Amino acid sequence: MYLKNIFNYFIIGITAIILTGMTACSKENKEEQQKPNNPTTESLYVIAAQVDGTSYLITSEKIDQGEVSVLGNGTEVIGGSYWVYKDSNYLFALVYNKGGAGTGASYYLNPSGTPTEQYLYDFNRITTYGTWGENVITASTGDSNESDSEGNLAQALLFNYLNSNDGSQKNGSIIAENFLGNGENVSFAGFAQVGDKLYTSVIPMGMSKYGVSKWPEMVTDQELIAKADGGSGSGSYIKGEIPSTQFPDSAFVAIYSSDDFNSEPTIVRTGKMGYGCGRMRSQYYQTIWADDNGDIYLFSSGYGRTATSSDDLKKVTGILPSAVMKINKGETEFDPDYYVNIEELTGGKPIFRAWYISEDKFLLQLYKDGIEGMMAGSEADVSELAIYNAHQQSITPVTGFPSDLAGFGGVPYGEEGAAYIATTVTSGDKPAFYKIDTETGIATKALTVDAESIAAIGKLNIRK
């Protein structure tokens, strides 16, 4: 993989006719043709954008206004599904690749302020990701090498540790079966580090054939065991397993105190709300975040309510609404006095995704059509945003987006109390970042980008 830049060429003829063209520079002549940068600051905003199916990183010295273009300012990079800004020094592009192995790369800003490739990575597939110490970490589930007497494979949690400082990487795995002591296999959704502790939301996923065979006493109802193969895509299941959790109205957090997942975590549980994550097919979005004080907030969408029985398969259906709870810094239990029913504040709209912005403010992305919208899965309308004030336990709706809003980009960027989120519209206008005032909820257009789509923005230091 090598980087390409797009530059403007100006050909001036004898007749003073000016023609403008674009091309991509090859690896051999890149240094010769590269447009020089003369940044006036020690850091720049780095934007992930796309044109004609190709991904680029472009830079800007400002974020609140103006326009930047991929043309003459873009460095071609791998097409990241997720973008991770690590310690203001590196930007990681992580490629999901659906069910296949993942790939990734890290980038930094060279002395001229140009995004430059640092390291390339190959790793297990991704269903969630985050940072831990020097590493960007990813997690997913898959088969382990352990099997029972009938050949049923135990499920495993598969990890990747991508070191941002030296480019090294390592893989790891642990058995995901009976992780919570209830016989079920699990997945993780998001990571939040406070000091030397790492917090992750644990998602119970039912019992595999291996689990049903090994811990039959953990089966709460024999009718929950699938009698035939069924489902499709990420919702497919096989005969002899329990394909959805028996505990939809419980939330779990695992707390790790070492530097990898091989150690025994502390498990924190509550029965006041369901498991905490956002969900789109096999992807689990992070809804667990640490605030500036080191307190941990876990948001639940109440997805247990989407598990409905059919003639062929019985499921345990949850009843608890979308909510948020807190683990105070240094504690190993949920604060019994902190519980907020989000749907009471939003008029019945559950959370799809949640992000920490700053101080006591979180940005929530909501299912606009309530539970019915959540049941629609990938067809759901999630175009509504709101600010959650954790101390006041209040919701402020976000207003000001264009009427022809098509959708949002990836993880928002927070700066000086404001949230910046990538937006695209259906009218054909250029995509832009909108600035959300977290006090009033009013969104205004900030930086416009001359590209087909934009995914993320963050700030990186220039390497001297």
C-alpha positions in Angstrom: 0.0 0.0 0.0 1.4 3.4 -0.9 -0.1 6.8 -0.6 -1.2 8.9 -3.5 -1.9 12.6 -3.6 -4.2 14.5 -5.9 -2.8 17.8 -7.3 -3.9 20.6 -9.7 -1.9 21.0 -12.8 -2.0 24.3 -14.6 -0.8 24.4 -18.2 -0.3 27.8 -19.6 -0.3 28.0 -23.3 1.3 30.7 -25.5 -2.2 32.0 -26.2 -2.8 32.5 -22.4 -5.6 29.9 -22.4 -5.5 28.3 -18.9 -6.6 24.7 -18.6 -7.0 23.0 -15.2 -6.7 19.3 -14.7 -6.3 16.7 -12.0 -4.2 13.6 -11.6 -2.9 11.3 -8.9 0.8 11.2 -8.3 2.6 7.9 -8.3 5.0 6.6 -5.6 8.0 7.5 -7.8 7.2 11.1 -8.5 5.2 11.9 -5.3 8.0 13.9 -3.6 8.6 15.9 -6.7 5.0 16.8 -7.3 3.7 17.2 -3.8 2.1 20.5 -3.0 4.1 22.1 -0.1 2.4 22.8 3.2 3.4 25.6 5.5 1.3 25.1 8.6 1.3 28.0 11.0 0.3 25.9 14.0 1.7 22.9 15.9 -1.4 20.8 15.1 -3.9 20.4 12.4 -7.4 19.0 12.0 -7.3 15.8 10.0 -10.4 14.8 8.0 -11.3 11.4 6.6 -13.1 11.9 3.2 -14.0 9.9 0.2 -14.2 10.6 -3.6 -15.2 8.0 -6.2 -14.8 5.2 -3.8 -11.3 6.2 -2.7 -10.4 7.4 0.8 -8.3 10.5 1.5 -7.0 12.4 4.5 -7.0 16.1 4.2 -6.0 18.8 6.7 -7.3 22.1 7.9 -6.1 24.8 10.3 -9.7 25.7 11.3 -12.9 23.8 12.0 -15.6 26.4 12.6 -15.9 27.8 9.1 -14.6 27.9 5.6 -14.0 25.1 3.1 -11.3 22.6 2.3 -10.9 20.4 -0.7 -9.6 16.9 -1.4 -8.2 18.4 -4.7 -4.6 19.4 -4.2 -4.8 18.6 -0.5 -5.6 14.9 -0.2 -3.4 12.0 0.7 -4.9 8.7 -0.5 -5.2 6.1 2.3 -6.9 2.7 2.9 -10.7 2.9 3.1 -11.2 2.8 6.8 -14.5 1.6 8.2 -13.6 3.2 11.5 -11.2 6.1 12.4 -9.4 6.2 15.7 -7.5 9.4 16.8 -4.8 8.1 19.2 -3.2 10.4 21.7 -3.2 13.4 19.2 -0.3 11.7 17.4 -1.7 9.0 15.2 -4.9 8.4 13.2 -5.7 4.7 12.7 -7.9 3.5 9.8 -9.5 0.1 10.6 -11.2 -1.8 7.9 -14.2 -4.0 8.9 -14.2 -6.4 5.8 -17.5 -7.8 6.9 -16.9 -11.4 8.2 -13.3 -11.5 6.9 -10.0 -10.6 8.5 -9.4 -6.9 9.2 -6.7 -4.6 7.9 -5.6 -1.3 9.1 -3.0 1.4 9.0 -1.7 4.3 11.1 -0.9 7.8 9.9 0.9 10.8 11.4 1.5 14.4 10.3 5.0 14.9 8.9 6.9 18.2 9.5 5.1 19.8 6.5 1.8 18.8 8.0 1.0 16.1 5.4 -0.7 12.9 6.5 1.9 10.1 6.2 1.6 6.4 6.5 3.4 5.0 9.6 2.4 1.3 9.9 0.2 -1.3 8.2 -1.6 -4.1 10.2 -3.5 -7.3 9.4 -5.7 -8.8 12.1 -8.8 -10.7 13.1 -12.2 -9.3 12.1 -13.7 -6.4 14.1 -17.0 -6.1 15.9 -15.8 -3.4 18.4 -12.7 -1.4 19.0 -11.0 1.2 21.3 -7.7 2.2 22.9 -5.7 0.7 25.8 -2.4 2.1 26.8 -0.1 2.3 23.7 -2.5 0.1 21.7 -5.5 0.4 19.6 -7.5 -2.7 20.4 -10.1 -4.6 18.5 -12.4 -7.5 19.6 -14.7 -10.0 17.9 -16.1 -13.5 18.5 -15.3 -16.7 16.7 -14.5 -20.4 17.1 -11.9 -21.4 19.6 -9.7 -24.6 19.4 -11.6 -26.2 22.3 -14.4 -28.7 21.6 -16.5 -31.2 23.5 -16.8 -34.9 22.9 -19.4 -34.3 20.1 -17.1 -31.9 18.2 -19.0 -28.7 19.2 -16.5 -25.8 19.3 -16.4 -23.4 22.2 -16.8 -19.7 21.2 -13.9 -17.4 21.9 -13.3 -13.7 22.2 -10.6 -12.7 19.7 -8.4 -9.7 20.3 -5.9 -7.6 18.4 -3.4 -5.2 20.0 -2.0 -2.7 17.5 0.9 -0.8 19.1 0.9 2.8 17.9 4.5 3.6 18.9 6.5 0.8 17.3 4.0 -0.9 14.9 4.1 -4.2 16.6 1.0 -6.2 17.0 -0.2 -9.3 18.8 -3.3 -11.4 18.8 -5.0 -13.0 21.8 -8.1 -15.0 22.7 -10.0 -16.2 25.7 -13.0 -18.5 26.0 -16.2 -16.6 25.7 -18.4 -19.4 27.1 -19.8 -19.0 30.6 -18.0 -15.7 30.9 -20.6 -14.3 33.2 -21.2 -17.5 35.1 -24.6 -18.0 33.5 -23.6 -20.5 30.8 -23.9 -17.9 28.0 -21.2 -16.9 25.5 -20.5 -13.2 25.2 -19.2 -10.4 23.1 -17.7 -7.0 24.1 -19.0 -3.5 23.0 -16.6 -0.6 23.4 -13.7 0.2 25.8 -13.1 3.0 28.2 -9.8 3.4 30.1 -9.5 5.2 33.4 -6.0 5.1 34.9 -4.8 1.6 34.9 -8.3 0.1 34.5 -10.2 -0.8 31.3 -14.0 -1.0 31.3 -16.0 -2.8 28.6 -19.7 -3.6 28.2 -20.3 -7.3 28.1 -23.1 -8.5 25.8 -24.7 -11.9 26.6 -25.5 -13.8 23.4 -27.3 -17.0 24.5 -25.8 -20.5 24.7 -23.9 -22.3 22.0 -24.2 -26.0 21.4 -21.0 -26.4 23.3 -22.5 -24.4 26.2 -25.8 -26.3 26.2 -23.9 -29.6 26.4 -21.5 -28.5 29.1 -23.8 -26.5 31.3 -27.3 -28.0 30.8 -28.3 -26.8 34.3 -27.9 -23.2 33.0 -30.7 -23.6 30.4 -33.7 -21.8 32.0 -36.2 -23.2 29.5 -35.8 -26.2 27.2 -38.1 -24.4 24.7 -35.4 -21.8 24.1 -33.2 -24.4 22.4 -33.5 -24.2 18.6 -35.0 -27.3 17.1 -33.7 -26.5 13.6 -31.3 -24.3 11.8 -32.8 -20.8 11.1 -32.4 -17.1 10.7 -30.1 -15.3 8.2 -27.0 -13.2 8.2 -25.9 -12.1 11.6 -29.1 -13.5 13.0 -28.6 -17.0 11.8 -28.5 -19.9 14.3 -28.1 -23.7 14.3 -30.1 -26.5 15.9 -29.2 -27.2 19.5 -28.2 -23.7 20.6 -30.0 -20.9 22.3 -29.5 -18.0 19.8 -30.4 -15.0 22.0 -29.8 -14.2 25.7 -31.9 -15.5 28.5 -31.1 -12.3 30.4 -32.1 -9.4 28.2 -32.9 -7.1 31.2 -29.4 -7.1 32.7 -26.4 -5.0 32.0 -22.8 -6.2 32.6 -19.4 -4.4 32.7 -16.1 -6.2 32.9 -13.2 -4.3 34.6 -9.7 -5.2 33.7 -6.7 -4.1 35.9 -3.8 -5.5 33.8 -2.6 -4.7 30.3 -4.4 -7.5 28.4 -7.5 -9.7 28.5 -5.8 -12.8 29.9 -6.4 -11.7 33.5 -9.6 -12.3 35.5 -11.9 -9.2 35.3 -14.2 -7.9 37.9 -17.8 -8.3 36.7 -20.4 -5.6 37.6 -24.1 -6.3 37.0 -27.3 -4.4 37.2 -30.9 -5.6 36.7 -32.3 -2.1 36.3 -31.6 -1.9 32.5 -30.6 -4.2 29.6 -27.1 -4.7 28.1 -25.3 -1.6 26.9 -24.4 -1.1 23.2 -25.5 0.2 19.9 -26.2 -2.4 17.3 -26.1 -2.7 13.5 -26.1 -6.3 12.2 -22.9 -7.9 13.7 -21.4 -4.6 14.7 -21.6 -3.5 18.4 -21.2 0.3 18.9 -19.7 1.7 22.0 -22.1 3.2 24.6 -19.7 3.0 27.6 -17.7 6.1 28.2 -15.6 7.7 30.9 -16.1 11.4 31.7 -13.4 13.9 32.7 -13.8 12.9 36.4 -13.2 9.2 35.6 -16.8 8.2 36.2 -18.1 5.5 33.9 -21.5 5.9 32.1 -23.2 3.0 30.4 -26.1 3.7 28.1 -28.6 0.9 27.3 -30.8 0.9 24.2 -33.2 -1.7 25.6 -32.5 -4.1 22.7 -33.9 -7.0 24.7 -37.4 -5.9 23.6 -36.6 -6.8 20.0 -36.2 -10.5 20.9 -39.6 -11.9 19.9 -40.7 -15.5 19.8 -42.0 -17.3 16.7 -43.7 -20.6 16.0 -40.3 -22.2 15.5 -38.3 -20.6 18.3 -39.1 -19.2 21.7 -37.1 -16.3 23.0 -36.9 -14.3 26.3 -38.3 -10.8 25.5 -37.0 -7.9 27.6 -39.2 -5.2 29.0 -36.8 -2.6 30.3 -36.5 0.8 28.4 -33.4 2.7 27.2 -31.6 4.0 30.2 -28.2 5.2 31.6 -26.4 4.2 34.8 -23.1 5.2 36.3 -20.1 3.5 38.0 -18.3 6.1 40.1 -14.5 6.3 39.8 -12.7 3.6 41.6 -15.9 1.7 42.4 -16.8 -1.8 41.3 -20.6 -1.5 41.3 -23.2 0.6 39.7 -24.2 3.7 41.7 -27.6 2.7 43.2 -28.8 6.3 43.2 -28.0 7.0 39.5 -30.6 5.6 37.1 -32.2 7.7 34.3 -34.9 6.4 32.0 -33.9 8.0 28.7 -37.2 7.2 27.0 -39.1 9.3 29.6 -36.9 12.2 28.6 -37.1 11.7 24.8 -40.8 10.9 24.4 -40.3 7.2 23.9 -37.2 7.3 21.7 -34.5 4.8 22.6 -30.8 5.3 22.1 -29.1 4.0 19.0 -25.6 5.4 19.7 -24.0 7.6 22.4 -20.8 9.5 22.7 -19.0 11.5 25.4 -18.3 15.1 24.4 -16.9 17.0 27.4 -17.6 17.8 31.1 -21.1 16.3 31.8 -22.4 16.3 28.2 -23.1 13.3 25.9 -24.4 13.3 22.4 -27.1 10.7 21.8 -28.4 9.4 18.5 -32.0 8.2 18.8 -34.5 5.9 17.1 -36.8 8.5 15.8 -39.8 6.1 15.6 -39.4 4.6 19.0 -39.5 0.8 19.6 -41.0 0.3 16.2 -38.0 2.0 14.6 -35.6 -0.1 16.7 -37.4 -3.3 15.4 -36.8 -2.1 11.8 -33.0 -2.7 12.2 -31.0 -1.3 9.3 -34.1 0.4 8.0 -34.5 2.5 11.2 -34.7 6.3 11.1 -31.8 7.4 13.4 -31.7 11.0 12.2 -32.5 12.6 15.5 -29.8 13.7 18.0 -30.0 15.0 21.5 -27.6 16.3 24.2 -27.7 14.5 27.5 -26.6 16.5 30.6 -25.4 13.8 33.1 -25.5 16.0 36.2 -28.9 17.6 35.5 -30.2 14.3 34.1 -31.9 16.2 31.3 -32.2 16.0 27.5 -31.8 18.9 25.0 -33.0 18.1 21.4 -30.5 19.0 18.7 -31.9 21.4 16.0 -30.6 23.2 13.0 -29.6 20.5 10.6 -30.7 20.9 7.0 -34.1 19.6 6.0 -32.6 17.3 3.4 -30.2 15.6 5.9 -29.1 12.2 4.5 -27.1 11.0 7.5 -24.2 11.3 9.8 -20.5 10.3 9.7 -18.7 8.3 12.4 -17.6 9.3 15.9 -18.2 13.0 16.7 -15.3 15.3 17.7 -15.5 17.3 20.9 -13.7 20.6 21.4 -14.3 23.5 23.9 -17.7 22.2 24.9 -19.0 21.8 21.4 -19.6 18.6 19.3 -18.7 18.4 15.6 -20.4 15.8 13.5 -20.0 14.9 9.8 -23.2 15.3 7.8 -24.3 14.6 4.2 -27.4 15.8 2.5 -29.6 14.5 -0.4 -29.6 17.7 -2.4 -26.1 17.2 -3.8 -24.5 20.0 -1.7 -21.1 19.4 -0.3 -20.8 17.5 2.9 -20.0 19.5 6.0 -19.2 19.3 9.7 -21.9 20.8 11.9 -21.1 22.4 15.3 -23.5 21.5 18.1 -23.7 23.9 21.0 -24.1 21.4 23.9 -25.9 24.0 26.1 -28.6 25.0 23.6 -28.6 22.0 21.2 -28.4 24.3 18.2 -26.4 23.0 15.3 -24.7 25.3 12.8 -22.7 24.6 9.7 -19.0 24.7 10.4 -16.3 23.4 8.0 -17.4 22.4 4.5 -15.5 19.7 2.6 -15.2 19.4 -1.2 -15.7 15.7 -1.3 -18.4 13.1 -1.9 -18.6 12.1 1.8 -16.8 12.7 5.1 -16.4 10.3 8.0 -14.5 11.9 10.8 -12.4 14.8 12.1 -9.9 15.1 14.9 -6.7 17.0 15.7 -3.2 15.6 15.4 0.1 17.1 16.4 2.7 17.9 13.6 5.8 15.7 14.1 8.9 17.9 14.2 
